[in-house]
Amino acid sequence: MKDGHSRKRQIENLIEEDMTLSYAEHREALTKVRNEVIDELANSMEQFKWAFGGDTVASFQAYLKGFKE
């Protein structure tokens, strides 16, 4: 049972640490993740070149990357 209590306390400590982050730090972390997802999505569009052609896919990739902050 002691391990359960220590794990619970460990989680509580992580939550407390997370709560101490400023709004700017949260925003920065979310922006980083958002930009990574946009890049991953744009790069995954490569598989559609055979169906839509290279120019169309490249244009859509540029459009998607325009959403990055």
Phi, psi and omega in degrees: 000331181299320180298322179297319179291321180291324177293320178299316180295322178298317178294318178299320178296319178297320178295318179298318178297318181296324181291340182276351178292143180282167177301318181297321179292319176296315181299317180297317180295317179294322178296319179298313180296317180301314180295323178295319179294318179298316178299316180297318179296314180298319180291329180288345179292344180306327184291348181262005181302322182295330183271323187247350182090153184296320182294318180295316180295317179298321178295317180292324177298317178297320178299314180297315181294341176292345178278353180292148178259000000 
